[in-house]
Amino acid sequence: MASDPSTVRAMPVLPEKRGPVVRGTHPTDARGRRSALTTEGKRTFRRLWTAGESIRQQRLGVLQPDEADTLAELLVQVAESLTADGVSGGGSASSHYPGDER
């Protein structure tokens, strides 16, 4: 990531203070921290995801449905490769809903 480490470290602090994010230790790297959405954070994510539907449809409207699915699959592959390199990233996702935990 092309950012100062202290900036990257500070990014999850405000959401953690406000309640939608909780941070903890990384299971295999004592220096690392992991962030996860709380129940409140998941509710907020779903609300914002729903609110952004028209924007996503507009942006994806330039693609054929199979192209949108391919794009989503490719982005999941990129996210999984980041996780494989030891960078915390997204796990499996459905075609159009990241972290599909509805």
N, C-alpha and C positions, 0 to 999 in steps of 0.2 A: 504494500500500500504506500503510495507516495504522500504520506503525511507524517508529521512529527509524532513520535510515540506518545508524548504527553498529551497531544491533541486527541489522538485515537483513544487513549485511556480515559480522557475526560468526557468523551461523547456519551457513554451510557450513564454517567453520574446523575444528570438532571432527571431523566426518566425514572431512574431508580428512586430518587428522592420523592418524585410525584406519585409513585406506586405502580405503574404498569410494567416495570421491569425489575427483576431480582437478579443479583449477581452472586456467583459462588466460585469456588476453586475449580480448576480444570482437573479432570480425573487422572491425567497422566503427566501433566506439566505443572509443577508447583509454582512456577512463575506466572502461569496463565490464569485468566479468569474467564468464566463463561457467563453469558447473559441469557435470560429466558423471560418470556412473557408470563406475568401473573394472570390469574383469572380475570382481573380487571383489564389487564393489557390485552388479553384475547378478545374480550367484549369490545374494547375500543377498536382493535384491529378489524373485527368483523363489521362494526358500524362504519368505519372509514372505508373499508373495502367495498361495501355496498354503496356508499356515497360516491365512490370513484368509478362505478360501473359505466356510466355514460362516457366518461373520458376514455376508459380502456376500449370500449366498443368503437369509439371514434378513431382512436389510434390504430386499433387492429382492423378497422374497416378497410384498410388498404390491402389487407392480406386475404387470401382465400382461406376458408376454415382449416384445411389441411396444413396450410403454411403457418397459421397461428399455432396449431398443435406442434408442428415441427420446431418452431421457434421456442416454445415452452420447453420441449424435450431437450433442446440444445442448451438452454439456460440452466436446466436442472443438471445436465452433465458438467457444465462449468462449475456450478455450486458444489457438486459432489467432488470434483477434482480439487477444489480448494480445501474441502474437509479432509480429503486424503492426504494433503500436504501438511496437515496439522493446523490449518486455519479454520476456526469455527465458522461454518457457513450453513446454508439451508440444507435440509435433508430432502427427502422425497417430497414432491409436490404434484398436485394434479395439474392437468393441462392449463387451467386458468386461475387457480386459487393456491398461492404459495402456502405451504404448511397446512394443507387442507385438513384442519381440525375443527370443522363446523360444529 
